[in-house]
Amino acid sequence: MSDEIERILRDEIGLDASTVGGSLIARAAQRRMSKRAIVSVDAYVKLLADDEHELQELIEEVVIPETYFFREPDAIADITRLALDAHALSSGAPLRILSVPCSSGEEPYSIALSLLAAGLPASSMSIDAVDISIEAVRRAREGVYRTGSFRGDFSVWRKYFAETAQGWRIDESVRAVVQVAHGNLLSETFSPPREQYDVIFCRNLLIYFDESAQARALEKISSLLAPEGVLAVGSADSFAARRAGFAPSSGCERSFLFRRGGSAAPSEPSAAVARRVRPRAIATPPARNRIVRDAAPRRRTAVPGARQPVPATSAGRDSASVLIDVARLADEGQLATAIDAGERAIREGAVSAELFSLIGTLHAATTQPDRAEACYRKALFLEPSHEHALLHLALLLEKRGESALASKLRSRARRALSFHTFAGP
Ligand SMILES: C[S@@+](CC[C@H](N)C(=O)[O-])C[C@H]1O[C@@H](n2cnc3c(N)ncnc32)[C@H](O)[C@@H]1O
């Protein structure tokens, strides 16, 4: 399939074919060409240049809308804590939050749920949510969710959802504080409803961009962020944020909250957040440590016939503390040292699927795909349904053109997720 189609997608939406795999793009283009009864790639490239509607249709085919409620929840807990810890309210203006990309809305609604449940009034927050996919925007506006959107124990949020024939409908009180819009973060005309934001969530998007698109996106975000504003990125996006001059926000290193060019004093709430939110005496659930949480045994239902996870052994050090140390080094940008520390711990007996998977991710980040693959395979030997290892190994195989195998791994990951996914909130 044409390099030209990959180039168009890279220029328009930042999509790096080498991250998602050229074959994914080729299959998407092939589907669109069949729909439009076009046989020549050159003719389709011409159509993409002339017809915005067709370009949008192709974008819908290639975007990865994977999301769920309270994904990487520590960032949401920390933002809620910062909002609540604020000491003074000078203006009474709402806390301005942008979620881009918002996909089908689970992320911005999770932020709203957390702030509202902590006791903040609806008038104290304004959450704008933007995504490039028209289908995702439609679903976010609709606010009706199926089981895949809920992972982990969701019982505490149950009261904010009503069961309907179509799925779980989010309560109007939550929907009302989130405004959803269509937009492309990389477009020169990208203009969310507000000129500046106190908090911007840009999670699990930069990983699909090449370096130049990451820089463009982060420049745009930087221009939209208030001087003391906070940027929340996904764990896998943090390298890009550092490269663009963002620094981890003190006390929030584990939740991947960043500020422009420096960090605030420990536990000090962001001035931008402090200015806007009235302190309340209601405590939020404490922010959990991401790595400790990940290292803890996860909720699982036994898969009939499947090998059971091998418990971590820990000669000398427990595997949770090794994970914390390795993740801390990685967060500080010391990737090689993090890999050494993890591999040393494994040699000393702190073997766990979680640790192999983490080292795999570090190898992938340092462009050592063979080593990354070996680590993900070891993680899967120990824990055959380890979702992170399954999904990331699938990505590596996809890049290598092994689409059939990659698709099998994705199905396994989906099955694994469904075993610890609730039937509803
Ligand atoms: C993996 S989801 C992440 C959603 C959410 N932030 C999360 O972390 O769960 C990625 C989303 O990015 C959107 N997207 C891709 N390129 C984009 C762009 N250039 N501008 C805005 N959204 C984009 C896709 O439509 C998709 O919904």
The ligand as a Tripos MOL2 file, in Angstrom:
@<TRIPOS>MOLECULE
LIG
   27    29     1     0     0
SMALL
NO_CHARGES

@<TRIPOS>ATOM
      1 C1         -6.0300    5.3930   22.8880 C.3       1 LIG1
      2 S1         -7.2500    6.6560   22.8250 S.3       1 LIG1
      3 C2         -6.8840    7.5410   24.3090 C.3       1 LIG1
      4 C3         -8.1150    8.0670   25.0160 C.3       1 LIG1
      5 C4         -7.8870    8.5670   26.4410 C.3       1 LIG1
      6 N1         -7.0840    9.7610   26.4820 N.3       1 LIG1
      7 C5         -7.2680    7.4950   27.3010 C.2       1 LIG1
      8 O1         -6.1070    7.6290   27.6850 O.co2     1 LIG1
      9 O2         -7.9630    6.5270   27.6130 O.co2     1 LIG1
     10 C6         -6.5760    7.6430   21.5050 C.3       1 LIG1
     11 C7         -7.5730    8.6210   20.8880 C.3       1 LIG1
     12 O3         -6.8350    9.6220   20.1790 O.3       1 LIG1
     13 C8         -7.6450   10.1170   19.1480 C.3       1 LIG1
     14 N2         -6.7730   10.8600   18.2140 N.ar      1 LIG1
     15 C9         -5.8550   10.3490   17.3600 C.ar      1 LIG1
     16 N3         -5.2130   11.3350   16.7120 N.ar      1 LIG1
     17 C10        -5.7330   12.4990   17.1820 C.ar      1 LIG1
     18 C11        -5.4660   13.8720   16.9010 C.ar      1 LIG1
     19 N4         -4.5400   14.2330   16.0060 N.pl3     1 LIG1
     20 N5         -6.2050   14.8120   17.5570 N.ar      1 LIG1
     21 C12        -7.1550   14.4610   18.4570 C.ar      1 LIG1
     22 N6         -7.4440   13.1750   18.7590 N.ar      1 LIG1
     23 C13        -6.7330   12.2040   18.1380 C.ar      1 LIG1
     24 C14        -8.2880    8.8460   18.6130 C.3       1 LIG1
     25 O4         -9.4760    9.1100   17.9020 O.3       1 LIG1
     26 C15        -8.5330    8.0330   19.8870 C.3       1 LIG1
     27 O5         -9.8600    8.2200   20.3490 O.3       1 LIG1
@<TRIPOS>BOND
     1     1     2 1
     2     2     3 1
     3     2    10 1
     4     3     4 1
     5     4     5 1
     6     5     6 1
     7     5     7 1
     8     7     8 2
     9     7     9 1
    10    10    11 1
    11    11    12 1
    12    11    26 1
    13    12    13 1
    14    13    14 1
    15    13    24 1
    16    14    15 ar
    17    14    23 ar
    18    15    16 ar
    19    16    17 ar
    20    17    18 ar
    21    17    23 ar
    22    18    19 1
    23    18    20 ar
    24    20    21 ar
    25    21    22 ar
    26    22    23 ar
    27    24    25 1
    28    24    26 1
    29    26    27 1
@<TRIPOS>SUBSTRUCTURE
     1 LIG1         1 GROUP 0 **** ****
